[in-house]
């Protein structure tokens, strides 16, 4: 095989620069994502002045619109042809508008109650669309940077590690930054401005430090019929989507509720930034360990074991008394450590379903497959965000007041037992996932042979 063919098929080994260049993009994306997941519901109810019920409806509608735009963005990305590739340009040119809209999302204009709701709808929908324009191409890059299964696991681990870096910045730094920059509405707006500038710079770095090496055997953009065939006849993809859906539901419920848990259940909102640092460091340790464990036990087995152990910590958190702060910190960190495996491996397994479709049907549709996965993740975000707000509303939550026992129980269930239920369903789906390491190696070998013949 010639060097050019090797590069085109993605068989060149990746270096540290490749891993780091790709990874920092997820730090950037997570500055926006984590801010919306952890703080937006709280911002709406306790800063912006919208009721939990209204916020829940906004979350549901805006995220459903967001979900619908994902497949559209996938189709657009798959048909994009530039001298920089088909996915990378969206990182460079999509980041500045996303940053501006994110600042508007966390702003409080001088409007009446109805005007605030309309403003929240408009800014959140605009934010969701702008986020999709960047995040779908970014996710799809994994399958184009390399076709090596081991390198994809490592690439996904780097990505998750940097995503965690974004989570640490947002989870640990937001409250102190908000207070430092004026507090309340002004503090949130200025904090998002800082995050936006940093994200634009990091996504530009990803643009310049990554390369789209993998090309399809058939370089013709897939038609709508092709993409429908790829989706409908791709059992591994649908099993993985179920797992993604449940994992995201668990994550959204827990992340939306944890700030309320510290403020109202524990009465220690001052410890929230420290808690976020603690659990995110636990997740970082899990991300570091996961590729090594997966290389020994396989992706599927590592996924299941990590999810099961994480579920045990959810049950433990539910029965831990509120005054046992040390135990709460340790249990939560352990849960983050174990749940890192399903997170990393889900993204590492998704590119395999791209090649499964190409191998079985002769159609490569990276953008469409990533967009379909993202659609269901966004659906889970819509349902999860609305459900979190509904739990607050139906249990009698009142912003800034002492909460009823029912409201406190609802918050506790969201941070402990709800993820257990969701991950149980996810484990069942992964149990039937057929693309083990041996089968993927066979698929990759046969695809490389096809590419060689066409070179």
C-alpha positions as CSV (number, residue, x, y, z in Angstrom):
1,X,0.0,0.0,0.0
2,X,1.3,3.4,-0.9
3,X,1.8,6.1,1.8
4,X,-1.0,8.2,0.2
5,X,-3.4,5.3,0.4
6,X,-2.4,4.7,4.0
7,X,-3.1,8.3,4.9
8,X,-6.4,8.3,3.1
9,X,-7.6,5.1,4.8
10,X,-6.7,6.5,8.2
11,X,-4.1,3.9,9.1
12,X,-1.3,6.3,10.0
13,X,-0.7,6.2,13.7
14,X,-1.8,9.2,15.7
15,X,0.6,11.3,17.8
16,X,0.2,13.3,21.0
17,X,-0.5,16.4,19.0
18,X,-3.4,14.7,17.3
19,X,-4.9,13.6,20.6
20,X,-4.5,17.0,22.2
21,X,-5.6,18.9,19.2
22,X,-8.9,17.0,19.0
23,X,-9.4,16.9,22.8
24,X,-9.3,20.6,23.5
25,X,-12.3,21.0,21.2
26,X,-14.5,19.1,23.7
27,X,-13.3,21.4,26.5
28,X,-14.6,24.3,24.5
29,X,-17.9,22.6,23.7
30,X,-18.4,21.7,27.3
31,X,-18.0,25.2,28.5
32,X,-21.3,25.8,26.8
33,X,-22.9,22.4,27.4
34,X,-22.1,22.2,31.1
35,X,-23.2,25.7,31.8
36,X,-26.6,25.0,30.3
37,X,-26.9,21.6,32.0
38,X,-25.8,22.5,35.5
39,X,-26.8,26.1,35.8
40,X,-29.5,27.1,33.3
41,X,-32.5,25.6,35.2
42,X,-31.2,27.3,38.4
43,X,-30.6,30.5,36.5
44,X,-34.1,30.5,35.2
45,X,-35.8,29.8,38.5
46,X,-33.6,31.7,41.0
47,X,-32.0,34.5,38.9
48,X,-34.2,35.2,35.8
49,X,-37.4,34.8,37.8
50,X,-39.2,32.1,35.7
51,X,-41.3,29.5,37.5
52,X,-40.1,25.9,37.4
53,X,-43.2,24.9,35.4
54,X,-42.5,27.5,32.7
55,X,-38.8,26.6,32.7
56,X,-39.7,22.9,32.2
57,X,-41.8,23.8,29.1
58,X,-39.0,25.9,27.7
59,X,-36.5,23.1,28.1
60,X,-38.8,20.6,26.4
61,X,-39.7,22.8,23.4
62,X,-36.2,24.2,22.8
63,X,-34.5,20.9,23.1
64,X,-37.0,19.2,20.9
65,X,-36.3,21.8,18.2
66,X,-32.6,21.2,18.9
67,X,-33.1,17.5,18.4
68,X,-34.8,18.0,15.0
69,X,-32.0,20.1,13.7
70,X,-29.4,17.5,14.4
71,X,-30.2,15.2,11.5
72,X,-30.5,18.2,9.2
73,X,-27.0,19.3,10.3
74,X,-25.7,15.8,9.8
75,X,-27.0,15.8,6.2
76,X,-25.4,19.2,5.6
77,X,-22.1,18.1,7.1
78,X,-22.0,14.9,5.0
79,X,-22.4,17.0,1.9
80,X,-19.9,19.7,2.8
81,X,-16.7,19.8,0.7
82,X,-14.0,22.3,1.3
83,X,-10.2,22.4,1.2
84,X,-10.2,22.0,5.0
85,X,-12.5,18.9,4.9
86,X,-16.1,18.5,5.6
87,X,-16.4,18.8,9.4
88,X,-13.5,21.1,10.5
89,X,-14.7,24.4,9.0
90,X,-17.8,24.3,11.2
91,X,-15.5,24.5,14.3
92,X,-13.7,27.6,13.1
93,X,-16.7,29.6,11.7
94,X,-19.5,28.3,14.0
95,X,-17.8,29.1,17.3
96,X,-18.1,32.9,17.4
97,X,-21.9,33.0,16.8
98,X,-22.3,30.3,19.4
99,X,-20.4,32.3,22.0
100,X,-22.4,35.5,21.4
101,X,-25.7,33.6,21.7
102,X,-24.5,31.8,24.9
103,X,-23.9,35.2,26.5
104,X,-27.5,36.3,25.5
105,X,-28.8,33.0,27.0
106,X,-27.5,34.0,30.4
107,X,-28.6,37.6,30.3
108,X,-31.5,39.2,32.0
109,X,-33.2,42.0,29.9
110,X,-35.6,44.4,31.5
111,X,-38.9,42.7,30.5
112,X,-42.2,41.8,32.1
113,X,-43.0,38.2,33.0
114,X,-44.4,37.2,29.5
115,X,-41.5,39.0,27.8
116,X,-39.0,37.0,29.9
117,X,-40.5,33.7,28.8
118,X,-40.5,34.7,25.1
119,X,-36.9,35.9,25.5
120,X,-36.0,32.6,27.1
121,X,-37.6,30.6,24.3
122,X,-35.8,32.6,21.6
123,X,-32.4,32.6,23.1
124,X,-32.4,28.9,24.2
125,X,-33.6,27.8,20.7
126,X,-31.0,29.9,19.0
127,X,-28.3,28.6,21.4
128,X,-29.4,25.0,20.7
129,X,-29.1,25.5,16.9
130,X,-25.8,27.2,17.1
131,X,-24.5,24.5,19.4
132,X,-25.6,21.8,17.0
133,X,-23.8,23.5,14.1
134,X,-20.5,23.1,16.1
135,X,-21.1,19.9,18.1
136,X,-22.3,17.5,15.3
137,X,-19.2,18.1,13.1
138,X,-16.9,17.9,16.1
139,X,-18.3,14.6,17.2
140,X,-18.1,13.2,13.6
141,X,-14.4,14.0,13.4
142,X,-13.6,10.9,15.5
143,X,-14.4,8.6,12.7
144,X,-12.4,10.7,10.2
145,X,-9.2,11.1,12.2
146,X,-8.5,7.4,12.5
147,X,-10.1,4.0,11.7
148,X,-8.1,2.1,14.3
149,X,-10.3,0.9,17.2
150,X,-7.7,1.2,19.8
151,X,-6.8,4.7,18.7
152,X,-10.4,5.7,18.7
153,X,-10.7,4.5,22.3
154,X,-7.7,6.6,23.2
155,X,-9.0,9.5,21.2
156,X,-12.3,9.3,23.0
157,X,-10.5,9.2,26.3
158,X,-8.6,12.3,25.5
159,X,-11.8,13.9,24.4
160,X,-13.6,13.0,27.6
161,X,-10.7,14.1,29.7
162,X,-10.8,17.6,28.1
163,X,-14.6,17.6,28.3
164,X,-14.1,17.0,32.0
165,X,-11.7,19.9,32.0
166,X,-14.6,22.0,30.7
167,X,-16.8,20.5,33.4
168,X,-14.3,21.4,36.1
169,X,-14.0,25.0,34.9
170,X,-17.8,25.4,34.8
171,X,-18.6,23.3,37.9
172,X,-15.9,24.7,40.1
173,X,-15.4,28.2,38.6
174,X,-18.8,29.5,37.8
175,X,-20.1,30.4,41.2
176,X,-16.8,32.2,42.3
177,X,-16.6,33.9,38.9
178,X,-20.3,35.0,39.1
179,X,-19.7,36.5,42.5
180,X,-16.4,38.1,41.5
181,X,-17.9,39.7,38.4
182,X,-20.8,41.4,40.1
183,X,-23.1,38.6,41.2
184,X,-26.6,37.7,40.0
185,X,-27.5,38.5,36.4
186,X,-24.4,40.6,35.6
187,X,-22.1,37.9,37.1
188,X,-23.6,35.2,34.9
189,X,-23.5,37.3,31.8
190,X,-19.8,38.3,32.3
191,X,-18.9,34.7,33.2
192,X,-20.4,33.4,29.9
193,X,-18.5,36.1,28.0
194,X,-15.2,34.7,29.4
195,X,-16.2,31.2,28.6
196,X,-17.2,32.2,25.1
197,X,-13.8,33.8,24.3
198,X,-12.0,30.8,25.6
199,X,-14.2,28.4,23.6
200,X,-13.6,30.3,20.3
201,X,-9.8,30.1,20.8
202,X,-9.9,26.4,21.7
203,X,-12.1,25.4,18.7
204,X,-9.8,27.3,16.4
205,X,-6.9,25.3,17.8
206,X,-8.8,22.1,17.1
207,X,-9.4,23.2,13.5
208,X,-5.6,23.8,13.0
209,X,-4.4,20.7,14.8
210,X,-6.6,18.0,13.4
211,X,-6.7,16.3,10.0
212,X,-9.5,14.4,8.3
213,X,-7.6,11.3,7.2
214,X,-10.3,8.6,6.7
215,X,-12.1,8.6,3.4
216,X,-15.0,6.4,2.3
217,X,-14.7,3.8,-0.4
218,X,-17.5,5.6,-2.2
219,X,-16.9,9.3,-1.9
220,X,-20.3,10.3,-3.3
221,X,-22.4,12.0,-0.6
222,X,-25.1,9.6,0.7
223,X,-28.6,10.3,-0.5
224,X,-31.5,10.5,1.8
225,X,-32.5,7.0,0.9
226,X,-28.9,5.8,1.6
227,X,-29.0,7.4,5.0
228,X,-32.4,6.0,5.9
229,X,-31.1,2.5,4.9
230,X,-27.9,3.1,7.0
231,X,-30.1,4.0,10.0
232,X,-32.8,1.4,9.7
233,X,-30.6,-1.6,9.1
234,X,-27.9,-0.8,11.7
235,X,-28.7,-2.8,14.8
236,X,-25.5,-1.9,16.6
237,X,-26.2,1.8,16.2
238,X,-29.7,1.4,17.6
239,X,-28.5,-0.6,20.6
240,X,-25.9,2.1,21.3
241,X,-28.5,4.8,20.9
242,X,-30.7,3.3,23.6
243,X,-27.6,3.2,25.9
244,X,-26.8,6.8,25.0
245,X,-30.4,7.8,25.6
246,X,-30.6,6.3,29.0
247,X,-27.1,7.6,30.0
248,X,-28.0,11.1,29.0
249,X,-31.4,11.0,30.9
250,X,-29.5,9.9,34.0
251,X,-26.9,12.6,33.5
252,X,-29.4,15.4,32.9
253,X,-31.6,14.6,35.9
254,X,-28.6,14.3,38.2
255,X,-26.8,17.4,36.9
256,X,-30.0,19.6,37.0
257,X,-30.7,18.6,40.6
258,X,-27.3,18.6,42.2
259,X,-27.1,22.4,42.8
260,X,-30.6,22.2,44.5
261,X,-29.4,19.2,46.5
262,X,-26.6,21.2,48.0
263,X,-28.5,24.4,48.6
264,X,-31.7,22.9,50.0
265,X,-31.2,19.2,51.1
266,X,-27.7,19.7,52.6
267,X,-27.9,23.4,53.3
268,X,-24.3,23.8,52.2
269,X,-24.3,25.7,48.9
270,X,-20.9,26.9,49.9
271,X,-19.5,23.4,49.3
272,X,-21.0,23.0,45.8
273,X,-17.8,24.1,43.9
274,X,-15.6,21.9,46.0
275,X,-18.1,19.0,45.5
276,X,-18.0,19.5,41.7
277,X,-14.2,19.5,41.8
278,X,-14.3,16.3,43.8
279,X,-16.6,14.3,41.5
280,X,-15.0,15.6,38.4
281,X,-11.6,14.5,39.6
282,X,-13.1,11.1,40.2
283,X,-14.4,11.1,36.7
284,X,-11.0,12.1,35.4
285,X,-9.5,9.1,37.1
286,X,-12.1,6.9,35.5
287,X,-11.4,8.3,32.1
288,X,-7.7,7.7,32.5
289,X,-8.2,4.1,33.5
290,X,-11.0,3.2,31.0
291,X,-8.8,2.7,27.9
292,X,-6.4,0.4,29.7
293,X,-9.3,-1.7,31.2
294,X,-11.1,-1.8,27.8
295,X,-7.9,-3.1,26.2
296,X,-7.9,-6.0,28.6
297,X,-11.6,-6.8,29.0
298,X,-13.1,-5.3,25.8
299,X,-15.3,-2.3,25.3
300,X,-18.6,-4.1,26.0
301,X,-17.6,-5.8,29.2
302,X,-15.9,-2.6,30.6
303,X,-19.1,-0.6,29.8
304,X,-21.3,-3.1,31.7
305,X,-19.0,-3.4,34.7
306,X,-18.6,0.4,35.0
307,X,-22.3,1.0,34.8
308,X,-23.1,-1.7,37.4
309,X,-20.7,-0.3,39.9
310,X,-21.9,3.2,39.3
311,X,-25.4,2.1,40.0
312,X,-24.3,0.7,43.4
313,X,-23.1,4.2,44.3
314,X,-26.5,5.7,43.4
315,X,-28.3,3.4,45.8
316,X,-25.6,4.2,48.5
317,X,-26.1,7.9,48.0
318,X,-29.9,7.6,48.5
319,X,-29.5,6.0,51.9
320,X,-26.7,8.2,53.2
321,X,-27.8,10.8,55.8
322,X,-27.5,14.4,54.9
323,X,-25.1,15.2,57.7
324,X,-22.6,12.5,56.5
325,X,-20.9,15.0,54.1
326,X,-17.7,13.0,53.9
327,X,-19.6,9.9,52.8
328,X,-21.6,11.9,50.3
329,X,-18.4,13.2,48.7
330,X,-16.7,9.8,48.6
331,X,-19.7,8.0,47.2
332,X,-20.3,10.6,44.6
333,X,-16.7,10.6,43.5
334,X,-16.8,6.8,43.2
335,X,-19.9,7.0,41.1
336,X,-18.3,9.5,38.7
337,X,-15.2,7.2,38.5
338,X,-17.3,4.1,37.5
339,X,-19.7,6.0,35.2
340,X,-16.7,7.3,33.2
341,X,-16.5,3.9,31.5
342,X,-19.9,4.0,29.8
343,X,-19.3,7.7,28.8
344,X,-15.9,7.1,27.2
345,X,-16.8,3.8,25.6
346,X,-20.1,4.9,24.1
347,X,-18.3,7.5,22.1
348,X,-15.5,5.0,21.2
349,X,-18.1,2.5,20.0
350,X,-20.1,4.9,17.8
351,X,-17.5,5.2,15.0
352,X,-17.5,1.4,14.7
353,X,-21.2,1.6,13.7
354,X,-20.2,4.0,10.9
355,X,-17.9,1.4,9.5
356,X,-20.4,-1.4,10.1
357,X,-22.8,0.4,7.8
358,X,-20.1,1.1,5.2
359,X,-19.0,-2.6,5.3
360,X,-22.6,-4.0,5.1
361,X,-24.3,-1.5,2.8
362,X,-21.4,0.3,1.0
363,X,-22.5,3.7,2.3
364,X,-20.5,5.9,4.7
365,X,-22.6,8.5,6.5
366,X,-20.6,9.8,9.4
367,X,-22.5,13.0,9.8
368,X,-25.9,11.3,9.6
369,X,-25.0,8.6,12.1
370,X,-23.6,11.1,14.6
371,X,-26.6,13.3,14.0
372,X,-29.0,10.5,14.7
373,X,-27.2,9.7,17.9
374,X,-27.2,13.3,18.9
375,X,-30.9,13.6,18.0
376,X,-31.7,11.0,20.6
377,X,-29.3,12.5,23.1
378,X,-31.0,15.9,22.6
379,X,-34.4,14.1,23.0
380,X,-33.1,12.7,26.3
381,X,-32.0,16.2,27.3
382,X,-35.4,17.6,26.4
383,X,-37.2,15.0,28.4
384,X,-34.7,15.0,31.3
385,X,-34.7,18.8,31.6
386,X,-38.5,19.0,31.5
387,X,-38.8,16.1,34.0
388,X,-36.4,17.7,36.4
389,X,-38.4,20.9,36.3
390,X,-41.6,18.9,36.6
391,X,-40.3,17.1,39.7
392,X,-39.6,20.5,41.3
393,X,-43.0,21.9,40.3
394,X,-45.1,18.9,41.4
395,X,-43.3,18.5,44.7
396,X,-43.9,22.1,45.7
397,X,-40.5,23.7,45.1
398,X,-40.4,27.4,45.9
399,X,-37.2,29.3,44.9
400,X,-35.3,30.7,47.8
401,X,-37.6,29.3,50.5
402,X,-37.3,26.3,52.9
403,X,-38.5,23.3,50.9
404,X,-41.2,20.7,51.8
405,X,-40.2,17.1,52.6
406,X,-41.7,16.1,49.2
407,X,-39.6,18.6,47.3
408,X,-36.5,17.5,49.2
409,X,-37.3,13.8,48.4
410,X,-37.8,14.6,44.7
411,X,-34.4,16.4,44.6
412,X,-32.7,13.4,46.3
413,X,-34.3,10.9,43.9
414,X,-33.0,12.8,40.9
415,X,-29.4,12.7,42.2
416,X,-29.4,9.1,43.3
417,X,-32.0,6.6,42.2
418,X,-33.1,8.0,38.9
419,X,-29.7,7.3,37.3
420,X,-29.9,3.7,38.6
421,X,-33.1,3.1,36.8
422,X,-31.9,4.7,33.5
423,X,-28.6,2.8,33.5
424,X,-30.3,-0.5,34.0
425,X,-32.0,-0.1,30.7
426,X,-28.7,1.0,29.1
427,X,-26.9,-2.1,30.3
428,X,-29.6,-4.3,28.7
429,X,-29.0,-2.6,25.4
430,X,-25.2,-2.9,25.5
431,X,-25.5,-6.6,26.5
432,X,-26.8,-7.4,23.0
433,X,-24.3,-5.1,21.2
434,X,-22.6,-7.4,18.6
435,X,-19.5,-5.4,17.5
436,X,-16.8,-6.9,19.6
437,X,-13.1,-6.3,18.9
438,X,-12.7,-9.4,16.7
439,X,-15.7,-8.5,14.5
440,X,-14.6,-4.9,14.2
441,X,-11.1,-6.0,13.1
442,X,-12.6,-8.1,10.4
443,X,-14.8,-5.2,9.2
444,X,-11.8,-2.8,9.2
445,X,-9.6,-5.3,7.3
446,X,-12.2,-5.8,4.6
447,X,-12.8,-2.1,4.2
448,X,-9.1,-1.4,3.9
449,X,-8.9,-4.1,1.1
450,X,-11.7,-2.3,-0.7
451,X,-9.9,1.1,-0.4
452,X,-6.7,-0.4,-1.7
453,X,-8.4,-1.8,-4.8
454,X,-9.9,1.6,-5.5
455,X,-6.8,3.6,-4.8
